[in-house]
Amino acid sequence: MIIYGAILVKKYNLISILAEFTNKATDHAKHHLDSPYLADIEIDRQLLRVLQTQARMSITELAERVNLSATPCARRIKRLEDAGIITGYHTKTDAQKLGYPLAVFIAISMDRHTAERFEQFERKIQSFDEVISCSIVTGRTEDYLIKVRVRDMALMRIFIT
């Protein structure tokens, strides 16, 4: 899981989720070369690629980019939202212009490795506006890697104490 401010979001690329979501159907479609489902999957992937970079594009523009008319395009997007593949739309901001020029990555090791302790940490970390992301780390001694945005080193020191 990754935490953006106070919003918890699954940390997966939408294209990967779609591939996982459609795996069985794709396997079935491969055995039927005339299956229209293969084309459907590719159109959904194209939609997701465009939306990941330009989520504010109008349905009309989006439909043109993937060679659909507006109504089927809107239906596909709705289906992807209903299936939980598209989980939301987000705004990117410029941290420099907002006065938070310093990005700091902090590795965190937990004192206890219990489900309750991890849940407690994840709840607490959501309360800090400075935390941009929080990722679980494996294969190292650290348990989490958080990305923090602060105005300067003095505020970073206050944050970590």
C-alpha positions in Angstrom: 0.0 0.0 0.0 1.1 3.5 -0.6 -0.2 6.5 1.3 -0.7 9.9 -0.3 -1.5 12.4 2.5 -4.5 10.9 4.1 -5.6 8.8 1.1 -4.7 5.1 1.0 -4.2 3.8 -2.5 -3.1 0.4 -3.8 0.4 0.6 -5.1 -0.1 -1.1 -8.5 0.2 0.1 -12.0 -3.3 0.2 -13.5 -2.0 -1.6 -16.6 -0.8 -4.5 -14.4 -4.2 -4.6 -12.6 -6.0 -4.8 -15.9 -3.7 -7.5 -17.1 -4.3 -9.5 -13.9 -8.1 -8.8 -14.1 -8.3 -10.0 -17.7 -5.8 -12.9 -17.6 -8.4 -15.7 -17.7 -10.4 -14.1 -20.4 -7.2 -13.5 -22.4 -6.2 -17.2 -22.1 -9.6 -18.2 -23.2 -9.5 -15.8 -26.1 -6.1 -17.0 -27.3 -7.7 -20.3 -28.1 -10.3 -18.6 -30.2 -8.3 -16.4 -32.6 -11.4 -14.8 -34.0 -12.5 -13.7 -30.5 -13.4 -10.0 -30.3 -12.3 -10.0 -26.7 -8.6 -9.6 -27.6 -9.4 -6.3 -29.2 -11.5 -5.3 -26.2 -8.6 -5.9 -23.8 -6.3 -3.8 -26.0 -8.8 -0.9 -26.1 -9.1 -1.0 -22.3 -5.3 -0.9 -22.0 -5.1 2.1 -24.4 -7.8 3.9 -22.3 -5.8 3.3 -19.1 -2.5 4.4 -20.7 -4.1 7.7 -21.8 -5.9 8.2 -18.5 -2.8 7.6 -16.4 -1.1 10.6 -18.1 -4.1 12.8 -19.0 -7.0 12.0 -16.7 -8.8 15.3 -17.4 -9.2 14.6 -21.1 -12.8 14.8 -22.3 -14.6 11.6 -23.2 -14.8 12.9 -26.8 -11.0 13.4 -27.0 -10.3 10.1 -25.2 -12.6 8.2 -27.6 -10.8 9.7 -30.6 -7.4 8.6 -29.1 -8.6 5.0 -28.9 -10.7 5.0 -32.0 -14.1 4.6 -30.3 -17.2 6.8 -30.3 -18.0 8.7 -27.1 -20.8 6.4 -25.7 -18.8 3.1 -25.8 -15.8 4.9 -24.5 -17.8 6.3 -21.5 -19.2 2.8 -20.9 -15.8 1.2 -20.8 -14.5 3.8 -18.4 -17.6 3.2 -16.1 -17.0 -0.6 -16.3 -13.3 -0.2 -15.3 -14.4 2.0 -12.4 -17.1 -0.4 -11.3 -14.6 -3.3 -11.5 -12.2 -1.4 -9.2 -9.5 -1.1 -11.9 -9.8 2.7 -12.0 -9.9 3.7 -8.3 -9.8 7.5 -8.6 -8.4 10.5 -10.4 -5.7 12.6 -8.8 -4.1 16.0 -9.2 -0.3 16.4 -9.4 1.1 19.5 -7.7 4.4 21.3 -7.9 6.0 20.9 -4.4 8.6 23.6 -5.2 5.9 26.2 -6.0 4.0 25.2 -2.9 7.0 26.0 -0.8 8.2 22.4 -0.1 11.4 22.1 -2.0 13.1 19.4 0.1 12.2 15.8 -0.6 13.5 13.4 2.0 13.4 9.6 1.9 13.3 8.1 5.4 13.9 4.4 6.1 11.9 3.1 9.1 12.5 -0.1 11.0 9.7 -1.4 13.3 10.4 -2.3 16.9 7.9 -5.2 16.7 6.8 -7.2 13.7 3.1 -7.8 14.5 0.0 -7.1 12.4 -1.2 -4.7 15.1 2.0 -2.7 15.1 2.1 -2.4 11.3 -1.6 -1.3 11.3 -0.9 1.2 14.1 2.0 2.7 12.2 0.0 2.9 8.9 -2.8 4.7 10.7 -0.4 7.2 12.4 1.6 8.0 9.3 -1.6 9.1 7.5 -2.0 11.9 10.0 1.2 13.7 8.7 0.6 16.1 5.8 4.4 16.0 5.1 4.2 12.3 4.1 3.9 12.0 0.3 4.3 8.2 0.1 4.8 5.2 2.4 6.0 1.9 0.9 6.6 -1.4 2.6 10.2 -2.6 1.9 11.3 -6.2 1.8 14.7 -7.8 1.6 16.3 -5.2 3.9 16.4 -4.4 7.6 14.0 -1.5 7.1 10.3 -2.1 7.0 9.0 1.1 5.4 10.4 3.8 3.2 8.5 7.1 3.4 8.9 10.2 1.3 8.5 13.4 3.1 8.3 17.0 1.7 9.4 19.8 4.0 10.4 23.5 3.6 14.0 23.0 5.0 16.3 20.8 7.0 15.3 22.4 10.3 11.7 21.2 9.7 12.9 17.8 8.5 14.8 17.4 11.9 11.6 18.4 13.7 9.6 15.8 11.7 11.9 12.9 12.5 12.1 13.6 16.2 
